[in-house]
Every structure is written in structure tokens, then in C-alpha cells.
Amino acid sequence: MGCFNVYIFNRQGTCIYYHEWFRPKSVKQGAGTLQDDQKQMFGLFWTLSNFCATMDPKDQNKPQLGTPRKIGQGCKFRSFTTNSYKCNFLEVPSGIKLVLNTHREAPDLTDVLQALYDDIFVEYVVKNPLYVPGQPFQSEQFVNALNAFLRQNGLLQQQQIMQAAA
């Protein structure tokens, strides 16, 4: 089981962090540029989240399809699985969105993504006095903690970390 890549978006949809461990097909073979890939990923989750909120059978006050919603409003979209990968998603009350693409056999990672946000992102990014909220960041401490956290949760093997560093 393994992770392929991770995206972290701010509340405006800007990718503030991207890291990949394994991606057999390069971005240039798909989206064109990394920035286009990030925009497409955010657009996918914005659309799916709105679709899920609109189709929620339990909510009597459903927003119209395509209408912007408040963070946390409506039912929550957590993941989808294809024949090649599983895409896991978490949106926290601050508007930060985490996307983790994994092997298709990965279990529900909602708790893992919440812990990643609480214990890694908040600790190594938000609490960093040099961090400007909502802006892209690079932090070796964050990367090391992220790799250790995913390895501890059985989602990352040492060879993936070595490939990503190369």
C-alpha cells in the first residue's frame, strides 16, 4: 500500500503545498503543467463536494447545484476510487483542503487526514512564525514529519521516500 501524492489547498483554492512520491505518468502527459494539474484537482473536489451537498437526501435546505456553500455545509465528500488509485479528501473548518492520492486498496483515511492536519500541518506550518497564512510553503521539517507520519500509518515505504528525494 502506498501514497502517490498530496495536495494542500487554501480556502481560495490555491495549492500551497504539493509533494509526490510516486507518479508513473508525468504531469506533462496529462494536465500539461503542475499548476494546471493543481487547478484541475481543486476543481474536481469543488465540483464533487457541491454535487454531494446538492444530492444529500437528508438535507431539506440543499443549496442549488453550483452555488457556493459555506465550509462544512452539506454532506461531506471523503473519497472516490478508480481502477488505479483512491483519492482521499478532507476539508477542515479553516478552509484548508487536503487531498491524498493512494493505492486503490487503502481503507477510509478520514482519521489519518485529520491527524495529518492536526499533528503535522498545524504543528510544523501554522505554528511556524515565518509562515504567512494561505501562502505556499516549503519546510524540510514538515516533509520529514509527513514522511514519518505516513510511514508509521503504513502508507509509505522507504523506497518511495528515496525516489521522491531523487
CNS distance restraints for C-alpha pairs under 8 A (distance, minus, plus):
assign (resid   1 and name CA) (resid 102 and name CA) 7.60 0.50 0.50
assign (resid   1 and name CA) (resid 103 and name CA) 5.71 0.50 0.50
assign (resid   1 and name CA) (resid 105 and name CA) 7.16 0.50 0.50
assign (resid   1 and name CA) (resid 106 and name CA) 6.74 0.50 0.50
assign (resid   1 and name CA) (resid 154 and name CA) 7.13 0.50 0.50
assign (resid   1 and name CA) (resid 155 and name CA) 5.80 0.50 0.50
assign (resid   1 and name CA) (resid 156 and name CA) 7.28 0.50 0.50
assign (resid   2 and name CA) (resid 102 and name CA) 5.71 0.50 0.50
assign (resid   2 and name CA) (resid 103 and name CA) 5.52 0.50 0.50
assign (resid   2 and name CA) (resid 154 and name CA) 7.55 0.50 0.50
assign (resid   2 and name CA) (resid 155 and name CA) 4.57 0.50 0.50
assign (resid   2 and name CA) (resid 156 and name CA) 4.96 0.50 0.50
assign (resid   2 and name CA) (resid 157 and name CA) 6.85 0.50 0.50
assign (resid   3 and name CA) (resid  21 and name CA) 6.76 0.50 0.50
assign (resid   3 and name CA) (resid  22 and name CA) 7.25 0.50 0.50
assign (resid   3 and name CA) (resid 100 and name CA) 7.21 0.50 0.50
assign (resid   3 and name CA) (resid 101 and name CA) 5.99 0.50 0.50
assign (resid   3 and name CA) (resid 102 and name CA) 4.23 0.50 0.50
assign (resid   3 and name CA) (resid 103 and name CA) 6.38 0.50 0.50
assign (resid   3 and name CA) (resid 155 and name CA) 5.70 0.50 0.50
assign (resid   3 and name CA) (resid 156 and name CA) 5.88 0.50 0.50
assign (resid   4 and name CA) (resid  20 and name CA) 5.90 0.50 0.50
assign (resid   4 and name CA) (resid  21 and name CA) 5.27 0.50 0.50
assign (resid   4 and name CA) (resid  22 and name CA) 4.65 0.50 0.50
assign (resid   4 and name CA) (resid  23 and name CA) 6.09 0.50 0.50
assign (resid   4 and name CA) (resid 100 and name CA) 7.63 0.50 0.50
assign (resid   4 and name CA) (resid 101 and name CA) 5.40 0.50 0.50
assign (resid   4 and name CA) (resid 102 and name CA) 5.37 0.50 0.50
assign (resid   4 and name CA) (resid 103 and name CA) 7.41 0.50 0.50
assign (resid   5 and name CA) (resid  18 and name CA) 7.40 0.50 0.50
assign (resid   5 and name CA) (resid  19 and name CA) 5.60 0.50 0.50
assign (resid   5 and name CA) (resid  20 and name CA) 4.00 0.50 0.50
assign (resid   5 and name CA) (resid  21 and name CA) 5.76 0.50 0.50
assign (resid   5 and name CA) (resid  22 and name CA) 6.81 0.50 0.50
assign (resid   5 and name CA) (resid  23 and name CA) 7.59 0.50 0.50
assign (resid   5 and name CA) (resid 100 and name CA) 6.03 0.50 0.50
assign (resid   5 and name CA) (resid 101 and name CA) 5.43 0.50 0.50
assign (resid   5 and name CA) (resid 102 and name CA) 7.39 0.50 0.50
assign (resid   6 and name CA) (resid  17 and name CA) 7.92 0.50 0.50
assign (resid   6 and name CA) (resid  18 and name CA) 5.70 0.50 0.50
assign (resid   6 and name CA) (resid  19 and name CA) 5.44 0.50 0.50
assign (resid   6 and name CA) (resid  20 and name CA) 6.39 0.50 0.50
assign (resid   6 and name CA) (resid  98 and name CA) 7.26 0.50 0.50
assign (resid   6 and name CA) (resid  99 and name CA) 5.56 0.50 0.50
assign (resid   6 and name CA) (resid 100 and name CA) 4.53 0.50 0.50
assign (resid   6 and name CA) (resid 101 and name CA) 6.36 0.50 0.50
assign (resid   7 and name CA) (resid  15 and name CA) 6.69 0.50 0.50
assign (resid   7 and name CA) (resid  16 and name CA) 7.82 0.50 0.50
assign (resid   7 and name CA) (resid  17 and name CA) 5.81 0.50 0.50
assign (resid   7 and name CA) (resid  18 and name CA) 4.66 0.50 0.50
assign (resid   7 and name CA) (resid  19 and name CA) 6.85 0.50 0.50
assign (resid   7 and name CA) (resid  38 and name CA) 7.72 0.50 0.50
assign (resid   7 and name CA) (resid  98 and name CA) 5.87 0.50 0.50
assign (resid   7 and name CA) (resid  99 and name CA) 5.05 0.50 0.50
assign (resid   7 and name CA) (resid 100 and name CA) 6.59 0.50 0.50
assign (resid   8 and name CA) (resid  15 and name CA) 5.72 0.50 0.50
assign (resid   8 and name CA) (resid  16 and name CA) 5.74 0.50 0.50
assign (resid   8 and name CA) (resid  17 and name CA) 5.07 0.50 0.50
assign (resid   8 and name CA) (resid  18 and name CA) 6.51 0.50 0.50
assign (resid   8 and name CA) (resid  96 and name CA) 6.98 0.50 0.50
assign (resid   8 and name CA) (resid  97 and name CA) 5.66 0.50 0.50
assign (resid   8 and name CA) (resid  98 and name CA) 4.68 0.50 0.50
assign (resid   8 and name CA) (resid  99 and name CA) 6.40 0.50 0.50
assign (resid   9 and name CA) (resid  13 and name CA) 5.47 0.50 0.50
assign (resid   9 and name CA) (resid  14 and name CA) 5.34 0.50 0.50
assign (resid   9 and name CA) (resid  15 and name CA) 4.30 0.50 0.50
assign (resid   9 and name CA) (resid  16 and name CA) 5.48 0.50 0.50
assign (resid   9 and name CA) (resid  17 and name CA) 7.09 0.50 0.50
assign (resid   9 and name CA) (resid  42 and name CA) 7.62 0.50 0.50
assign (resid   9 and name CA) (resid  96 and name CA) 5.70 0.50 0.50
assign (resid   9 and name CA) (resid  97 and name CA) 5.03 0.50 0.50
assign (resid   9 and name CA) (resid  98 and name CA) 6.54 0.50 0.50
assign (resid  10 and name CA) (resid  14 and name CA) 5.54 0.50 0.50
assign (resid  10 and name CA) (resid  15 and name CA) 6.51 0.50 0.50
assign (resid  10 and name CA) (resid  16 and name CA) 6.46 0.50 0.50
assign (resid  10 and name CA) (resid  95 and name CA) 6.29 0.50 0.50
assign (resid  10 and name CA) (resid  96 and name CA) 4.76 0.50 0.50
assign (resid  10 and name CA) (resid  97 and name CA) 6.48 0.50 0.50
assign (resid  10 and name CA) (resid 134 and name CA) 5.42 0.50 0.50
assign (resid  10 and name CA) (resid 135 and name CA) 7.78 0.50 0.50
assign (resid  11 and name CA) (resid  94 and name CA) 7.38 0.50 0.50
assign (resid  11 and name CA) (resid  95 and name CA) 4.36 0.50 0.50
assign (resid  11 and name CA) (resid  96 and name CA) 5.51 0.50 0.50
assign (resid  11 and name CA) (resid  97 and name CA) 7.35 0.50 0.50
assign (resid  11 and name CA) (resid 134 and name CA) 7.61 0.50 0.50
assign (resid  13 and name CA) (resid  39 and name CA) 7.78 0.50 0.50
assign (resid  13 and name CA) (resid  42 and name CA) 6.26 0.50 0.50
assign (resid  14 and name CA) (resid  39 and name CA) 7.82 0.50 0.50
assign (resid  15 and name CA) (resid  38 and name CA) 6.41 0.50 0.50
assign (resid  15 and name CA) (resid  39 and name CA) 7.94 0.50 0.50
assign (resid  15 and name CA) (resid 136 and name CA) 6.90 0.50 0.50
assign (resid  16 and name CA) (resid 134 and name CA) 6.96 0.50 0.50
assign (resid  16 and name CA) (resid 135 and name CA) 5.76 0.50 0.50
assign (resid  16 and name CA) (resid 136 and name CA) 3.67 0.50 0.50
assign (resid  16 and name CA) (resid 137 and name CA) 6.14 0.50 0.50
assign (resid  17 and name CA) (resid 136 and name CA) 5.88 0.50 0.50
assign (resid  17 and name CA) (resid 137 and name CA) 6.28 0.50 0.50
assign (resid  17 and name CA) (resid 138 and name CA) 7.44 0.50 0.50
assign (resid  20 and name CA) (resid 164 and name CA) 6.52 0.50 0.50
assign (resid  21 and name CA) (resid 160 and name CA) 5.47 0.50 0.50
assign (resid  21 and name CA) (resid 161 and name CA) 6.27 0.50 0.50
assign (resid  21 and name CA) (resid 163 and name CA) 6.70 0.50 0.50
assign (resid  21 and name CA) (resid 164 and name CA) 4.76 0.50 0.50
assign (resid  22 and name CA) (resid 160 and name CA) 6.58 0.50 0.50
assign (resid  22 and name CA) (resid 163 and name CA) 7.54 0.50 0.50
assign (resid  22 and name CA) (resid 164 and name CA) 7.08 0.50 0.50
assign (resid  25 and name CA) (resid  29 and name CA) 6.39 0.50 0.50
assign (resid  25 and name CA) (resid  30 and name CA) 7.58 0.50 0.50
assign (resid  26 and name CA) (resid  30 and name CA) 6.95 0.50 0.50
assign (resid  27 and name CA) (resid  31 and name CA) 5.61 0.50 0.50
assign (resid  27 and name CA) (resid  32 and name CA) 5.80 0.50 0.50
assign (resid  27 and name CA) (resid  33 and name CA) 6.06 0.50 0.50
assign (resid  27 and name CA) (resid  34 and name CA) 6.17 0.50 0.50
assign (resid  27 and name CA) (resid  37 and name CA) 6.87 0.50 0.50
assign (resid  28 and name CA) (resid  32 and name CA) 4.22 0.50 0.50
assign (resid  28 and name CA) (resid  33 and name CA) 5.86 0.50 0.50
assign (resid  28 and name CA) (resid  34 and name CA) 7.93 0.50 0.50
assign (resid  30 and name CA) (resid  37 and name CA) 7.93 0.50 0.50
assign (resid  31 and name CA) (resid  36 and name CA) 5.78 0.50 0.50
assign (resid  31 and name CA) (resid  37 and name CA) 5.06 0.50 0.50
assign (resid  31 and name CA) (resid  40 and name CA) 7.79 0.50 0.50
assign (resid  32 and name CA) (resid  36 and name CA) 6.49 0.50 0.50
assign (resid  32 and name CA) (resid  37 and name CA) 7.22 0.50 0.50
assign (resid  33 and name CA) (resid  37 and name CA) 6.23 0.50 0.50
assign (resid  34 and name CA) (resid  38 and name CA) 6.18 0.50 0.50
assign (resid  35 and name CA) (resid  39 and name CA) 6.24 0.50 0.50
assign (resid  36 and name CA) (resid  40 and name CA) 6.11 0.50 0.50
assign (resid  37 and name CA) (resid  41 and name CA) 6.16 0.50 0.50
assign (resid  38 and name CA) (resid  42 and name CA) 6.22 0.50 0.50
assign (resid  39 and name CA) (resid  43 and name CA) 6.05 0.50 0.50
assign (resid  40 and name CA) (resid  44 and name CA) 6.02 0.50 0.50
assign (resid  41 and name CA) (resid  45 and name CA) 6.44 0.50 0.50
assign (resid  42 and name CA) (resid  46 and name CA) 6.05 0.50 0.50
assign (resid  43 and name CA) (resid  47 and name CA) 6.01 0.50 0.50
assign (resid  44 and name CA) (resid  48 and name CA) 6.11 0.50 0.50
assign (resid  45 and name CA) (resid  49 and name CA) 5.79 0.50 0.50
assign (resid  45 and name CA) (resid  89 and name CA) 7.94 0.50 0.50
assign (resid  46 and name CA) (resid  50 and name CA) 6.18 0.50 0.50
assign (resid  47 and name CA) (resid  51 and name CA) 6.02 0.50 0.50
assign (resid  47 and name CA) (resid  66 and name CA) 7.48 0.50 0.50
assign (resid  48 and name CA) (resid  52 and name CA) 6.05 0.50 0.50
assign (resid  48 and name CA) (resid  77 and name CA) 7.17 0.50 0.50
assign (resid  49 and name CA) (resid  53 and name CA) 6.22 0.50 0.50
assign (resid  49 and name CA) (resid  76 and name CA) 6.90 0.50 0.50
assign (resid  49 and name CA) (resid  77 and name CA) 5.51 0.50 0.50
assign (resid  50 and name CA) (resid  54 and name CA) 6.08 0.50 0.50
assign (resid  50 and name CA) (resid  65 and name CA) 6.50 0.50 0.50
assign (resid  50 and name CA) (resid  66 and name CA) 6.35 0.50 0.50
assign (resid  50 and name CA) (resid  67 and name CA) 7.58 0.50 0.50
assign (resid  50 and name CA) (resid  68 and name CA) 7.66 0.50 0.50
assign (resid  50 and name CA) (resid  69 and name CA) 7.49 0.50 0.50
assign (resid  51 and name CA) (resid  55 and name CA) 6.14 0.50 0.50
assign (resid  51 and name CA) (resid  65 and name CA) 6.31 0.50 0.50
assign (resid  51 and name CA) (resid  66 and name CA) 7.67 0.50 0.50
assign (resid  52 and name CA) (resid  56 and name CA) 6.01 0.50 0.50
assign (resid  52 and name CA) (resid  74 and name CA) 7.64 0.50 0.50
assign (resid  52 and name CA) (resid  75 and name CA) 6.30 0.50 0.50
assign (resid  52 and name CA) (resid  76 and name CA) 7.15 0.50 0.50
assign (resid  52 and name CA) (resid  77 and name CA) 6.49 0.50 0.50
assign (resid  53 and name CA) (resid  62 and name CA) 6.71 0.50 0.50
assign (resid  53 and name CA) (resid  63 and name CA) 7.16 0.50 0.50
assign (resid  53 and name CA) (resid  73 and name CA) 7.39 0.50 0.50
assign (resid  53 and name CA) (resid  74 and name CA) 4.46 0.50 0.50
assign (resid  53 and name CA) (resid  75 and name CA) 5.04 0.50 0.50
assign (resid  53 and name CA) (resid  76 and name CA) 7.21 0.50 0.50
assign (resid  54 and name CA) (resid  62 and name CA) 5.41 0.50 0.50
assign (resid  54 and name CA) (resid  63 and name CA) 5.69 0.50 0.50
assign (resid  54 and name CA) (resid  64 and name CA) 6.20 0.50 0.50
assign (resid  54 and name CA) (resid  65 and name CA) 5.70 0.50 0.50
assign (resid  54 and name CA) (resid  74 and name CA) 7.53 0.50 0.50
assign (resid  55 and name CA) (resid  62 and name CA) 7.71 0.50 0.50
assign (resid  56 and name CA) (resid  62 and name CA) 7.25 0.50 0.50
assign (resid  56 and name CA) (resid  74 and name CA) 7.03 0.50 0.50
assign (resid  56 and name CA) (resid  75 and name CA) 6.10 0.50 0.50
assign (resid  59 and name CA) (resid  74 and name CA) 7.08 0.50 0.50
assign (resid  62 and name CA) (resid  74 and name CA) 7.19 0.50 0.50
assign (resid  63 and name CA) (resid  67 and name CA) 6.25 0.50 0.50
assign (resid  63 and name CA) (resid  69 and name CA) 7.19 0.50 0.50
assign (resid  69 and name CA) (resid  73 and name CA) 6.21 0.50 0.50
assign (resid  71 and name CA) (resid  91 and name CA) 7.80 0.50 0.50
assign (resid  71 and name CA) (resid  92 and name CA) 7.89 0.50 0.50
assign (resid  71 and name CA) (resid  93 and name CA) 6.27 0.50 0.50
assign (resid  71 and name CA) (resid  95 and name CA) 6.40 0.50 0.50
assign (resid  72 and name CA) (resid  76 and name CA) 7.43 0.50 0.50
assign (resid  72 and name CA) (resid  91 and name CA) 7.64 0.50 0.50
assign (resid  72 and name CA) (resid  92 and name CA) 7.75 0.50 0.50
assign (resid  72 and name CA) (resid  93 and name CA) 6.70 0.50 0.50
assign (resid  77 and name CA) (resid  89 and name CA) 7.15 0.50 0.50
assign (resid  77 and name CA) (resid  90 and name CA) 7.97 0.50 0.50
assign (resid  78 and name CA) (resid  88 and name CA) 5.87 0.50 0.50
assign (resid  78 and name CA) (resid  89 and name CA) 4.98 0.50 0.50
assign (resid  78 and name CA) (resid  90 and name CA) 6.36 0.50 0.50
assign (resid  78 and name CA) (resid 110 and name CA) 7.00 0.50 0.50
assign (resid  79 and name CA) (resid  86 and name CA) 6.95 0.50 0.50
assign (resid  79 and name CA) (resid  87 and name CA) 5.35 0.50 0.50
assign (resid  79 and name CA) (resid  88 and name CA) 4.34 0.50 0.50
assign (resid  79 and name CA) (resid  89 and name CA) 5.73 0.50 0.50
assign (resid  79 and name CA) (resid 108 and name CA) 7.98 0.50 0.50
assign (resid  80 and name CA) (resid  86 and name CA) 5.81 0.50 0.50
assign (resid  80 and name CA) (resid  87 and name CA) 5.48 0.50 0.50
assign (resid  80 and name CA) (resid  88 and name CA) 6.87 0.50 0.50
assign (resid  81 and name CA) (resid  85 and name CA) 5.99 0.50 0.50
assign (resid  81 and name CA) (resid  86 and name CA) 4.24 0.50 0.50
assign (resid  81 and name CA) (resid  87 and name CA) 6.30 0.50 0.50
assign (resid  81 and name CA) (resid 104 and name CA) 6.09 0.50 0.50
assign (resid  82 and name CA) (resid  86 and name CA) 6.20 0.50 0.50
assign (resid  82 and name CA) (resid 104 and name CA) 6.95 0.50 0.50
assign (resid  83 and name CA) (resid 104 and name CA) 7.05 0.50 0.50
assign (resid  84 and name CA) (resid 103 and name CA) 7.24 0.50 0.50
assign (resid  84 and name CA) (resid 104 and name CA) 6.13 0.50 0.50
assign (resid  85 and name CA) (resid 101 and name CA) 6.73 0.50 0.50
assign (resid  85 and name CA) (resid 102 and name CA) 5.76 0.50 0.50
assign (resid  85 and name CA) (resid 103 and name CA) 4.90 0.50 0.50
assign (resid  85 and name CA) (resid 104 and name CA) 4.19 0.50 0.50
assign (resid  85 and name CA) (resid 105 and name CA) 7.96 0.50 0.50
assign (resid  86 and name CA) (resid 101 and name CA) 5.71 0.50 0.50
assign (resid  86 and name CA) (resid 102 and name CA) 5.23 0.50 0.50
assign (resid  86 and name CA) (resid 103 and name CA) 5.84 0.50 0.50
assign (resid  86 and name CA) (resid 104 and name CA) 4.49 0.50 0.50
assign (resid  86 and name CA) (resid 105 and name CA) 7.48 0.50 0.50
assign (resid  86 and name CA) (resid 106 and name CA) 7.11 0.50 0.50
assign (resid  87 and name CA) (resid  99 and name CA) 6.92 0.50 0.50
assign (resid  87 and name CA) (resid 100 and name CA) 5.97 0.50 0.50
assign (resid  87 and name CA) (resid 101 and name CA) 4.49 0.50 0.50
assign (resid  87 and name CA) (resid 102 and name CA) 6.41 0.50 0.50
assign (resid  88 and name CA) (resid  99 and name CA) 5.60 0.50 0.50
assign (resid  88 and name CA) (resid 100 and name CA) 5.10 0.50 0.50
assign (resid  88 and name CA) (resid 101 and name CA) 6.10 0.50 0.50
assign (resid  88 and name CA) (resid 102 and name CA) 7.67 0.50 0.50
assign (resid  88 and name CA) (resid 109 and name CA) 6.75 0.50 0.50
assign (resid  88 and name CA) (resid 110 and name CA) 7.64 0.50 0.50
assign (resid  89 and name CA) (resid  97 and name CA) 7.17 0.50 0.50
assign (resid  89 and name CA) (resid  98 and name CA) 5.71 0.50 0.50
assign (resid  89 and name CA) (resid  99 and name CA) 4.66 0.50 0.50
assign (resid  89 and name CA) (resid 100 and name CA) 6.55 0.50 0.50
assign (resid  89 and name CA) (resid 110 and name CA) 7.61 0.50 0.50
assign (resid  89 and name CA) (resid 113 and name CA) 7.77 0.50 0.50
assign (resid  90 and name CA) (resid  97 and name CA) 5.63 0.50 0.50
assign (resid  90 and name CA) (resid  98 and name CA) 5.19 0.50 0.50
assign (resid  90 and name CA) (resid  99 and name CA) 6.68 0.50 0.50
assign (resid  90 and name CA) (resid 110 and name CA) 6.85 0.50 0.50
assign (resid  90 and name CA) (resid 113 and name CA) 6.50 0.50 0.50
assign (resid  90 and name CA) (resid 114 and name CA) 7.28 0.50 0.50
assign (resid  91 and name CA) (resid  95 and name CA) 6.20 0.50 0.50
assign (resid  91 and name CA) (resid  96 and name CA) 5.79 0.50 0.50
assign (resid  91 and name CA) (resid  97 and name CA) 4.38 0.50 0.50
assign (resid  91 and name CA) (resid  98 and name CA) 6.47 0.50 0.50
assign (resid  92 and name CA) (resid  96 and name CA) 5.62 0.50 0.50
assign (resid  92 and name CA) (resid  97 and name CA) 6.53 0.50 0.50
assign (resid  98 and name CA) (resid 113 and name CA) 7.20 0.50 0.50
assign (resid  98 and name CA) (resid 117 and name CA) 7.94 0.50 0.50
assign (resid 102 and name CA) (resid 106 and name CA) 6.57 0.50 0.50
assign (resid 102 and name CA) (resid 155 and name CA) 7.79 0.50 0.50
assign (resid 109 and name CA) (resid 113 and name CA) 6.03 0.50 0.50
assign (resid 110 and name CA) (resid 114 and name CA) 6.18 0.50 0.50
assign (resid 111 and name CA) (resid 115 and name CA) 6.13 0.50 0.50
assign (resid 112 and name CA) (resid 116 and name CA) 6.03 0.50 0.50
assign (resid 112 and name CA) (resid 153 and name CA) 7.86 0.50 0.50
assign (resid 113 and name CA) (resid 117 and name CA) 6.18 0.50 0.50
assign (resid 114 and name CA) (resid 118 and name CA) 6.09 0.50 0.50
assign (resid 115 and name CA) (resid 119 and name CA) 5.48 0.50 0.50
assign (resid 115 and name CA) (resid 120 and name CA) 7.41 0.50 0.50
assign (resid 116 and name CA) (resid 120 and name CA) 5.15 0.50 0.50
assign (resid 116 and name CA) (resid 121 and name CA) 6.40 0.50 0.50
assign (resid 116 and name CA) (resid 146 and name CA) 7.52 0.50 0.50
assign (resid 116 and name CA) (resid 149 and name CA) 7.53 0.50 0.50
assign (resid 117 and name CA) (resid 121 and name CA) 4.80 0.50 0.50
assign (resid 117 and name CA) (resid 122 and name CA) 6.13 0.50 0.50
assign (resid 118 and name CA) (resid 122 and name CA) 5.45 0.50 0.50
assign (resid 118 and name CA) (resid 123 and name CA) 7.17 0.50 0.50
assign (resid 119 and name CA) (resid 123 and name CA) 5.71 0.50 0.50
assign (resid 120 and name CA) (resid 124 and name CA) 5.77 0.50 0.50
assign (resid 120 and name CA) (resid 125 and name CA) 7.73 0.50 0.50
assign (resid 120 and name CA) (resid 142 and name CA) 6.74 0.50 0.50
assign (resid 120 and name CA) (resid 145 and name CA) 6.47 0.50 0.50
assign (resid 120 and name CA) (resid 146 and name CA) 6.53 0.50 0.50
assign (resid 121 and name CA) (resid 125 and name CA) 5.29 0.50 0.50
assign (resid 121 and name CA) (resid 126 and name CA) 6.59 0.50 0.50
assign (resid 121 and name CA) (resid 142 and name CA) 7.18 0.50 0.50
assign (resid 122 and name CA) (resid 126 and name CA) 4.65 0.50 0.50
assign (resid 122 and name CA) (resid 127 and name CA) 6.12 0.50 0.50
assign (resid 123 and name CA) (resid 127 and name CA) 5.57 0.50 0.50
assign (resid 123 and name CA) (resid 128 and name CA) 7.66 0.50 0.50
assign (resid 124 and name CA) (resid 128 and name CA) 6.11 0.50 0.50
assign (resid 124 and name CA) (resid 139 and name CA) 7.89 0.50 0.50
assign (resid 124 and name CA) (resid 141 and name CA) 6.72 0.50 0.50
assign (resid 124 and name CA) (resid 142 and name CA) 5.40 0.50 0.50
assign (resid 125 and name CA) (resid 131 and name CA) 6.39 0.50 0.50
assign (resid 125 and name CA) (resid 137 and name CA) 7.99 0.50 0.50
assign (resid 125 and name CA) (resid 139 and name CA) 7.70 0.50 0.50
assign (resid 125 and name CA) (resid 142 and name CA) 7.01 0.50 0.50
assign (resid 126 and name CA) (resid 131 and name CA) 6.59 0.50 0.50
assign (resid 126 and name CA) (resid 133 and name CA) 7.22 0.50 0.50
assign (resid 127 and name CA) (resid 131 and name CA) 7.79 0.50 0.50
assign (resid 131 and name CA) (resid 135 and name CA) 7.74 0.50 0.50
assign (resid 131 and name CA) (resid 137 and name CA) 7.22 0.50 0.50
assign (resid 138 and name CA) (resid 142 and name CA) 7.95 0.50 0.50
assign (resid 139 and name CA) (resid 143 and name CA) 6.34 0.50 0.50
assign (resid 140 and name CA) (resid 144 and name CA) 6.13 0.50 0.50
assign (resid 141 and name CA) (resid 145 and name CA) 6.08 0.50 0.50
assign (resid 142 and name CA) (resid 146 and name CA) 5.91 0.50 0.50
assign (resid 143 and name CA) (resid 147 and name CA) 6.09 0.50 0.50
assign (resid 144 and name CA) (resid 148 and name CA) 6.15 0.50 0.50
assign (resid 145 and name CA) (resid 149 and name CA) 5.95 0.50 0.50
assign (resid 146 and name CA) (resid 150 and name CA) 6.14 0.50 0.50
assign (resid 147 and name CA) (resid 151 and name CA) 6.02 0.50 0.50
assign (resid 147 and name CA) (resid 156 and name CA) 7.21 0.50 0.50
assign (resid 147 and name CA) (resid 161 and name CA) 7.19 0.50 0.50
assign (resid 148 and name CA) (resid 152 and name CA) 5.98 0.50 0.50
assign (resid 149 and name CA) (resid 153 and name CA) 6.32 0.50 0.50
assign (resid 150 and name CA) (resid 154 and name CA) 6.32 0.50 0.50
assign (resid 150 and name CA) (resid 155 and name CA) 5.11 0.50 0.50
assign (resid 150 and name CA) (resid 156 and name CA) 5.43 0.50 0.50
assign (resid 151 and name CA) (resid 155 and name CA) 5.55 0.50 0.50
assign (resid 151 and name CA) (resid 156 and name CA) 4.47 0.50 0.50
assign (resid 151 and name CA) (resid 157 and name CA) 6.12 0.50 0.50
assign (resid 151 and name CA) (resid 158 and name CA) 7.67 0.50 0.50
assign (resid 152 and name CA) (resid 156 and name CA) 7.97 0.50 0.50
assign (resid 156 and name CA) (resid 160 and name CA) 6.63 0.50 0.50
assign (resid 156 and name CA) (resid 161 and name CA) 7.53 0.50 0.50
assign (resid 157 and name CA) (resid 161 and name CA) 6.88 0.50 0.50
assign (resid 158 and name CA) (resid 162 and name CA) 6.38 0.50 0.50
assign (resid 159 and name CA) (resid 163 and name CA) 6.14 0.50 0.50
assign (resid 160 and name CA) (resid 164 and name CA) 6.17 0.50 0.50
assign (resid 161 and name CA) (resid 165 and name CA) 6.23 0.50 0.50
assign (resid 162 and name CA) (resid 166 and name CA) 6.40 0.50 0.50
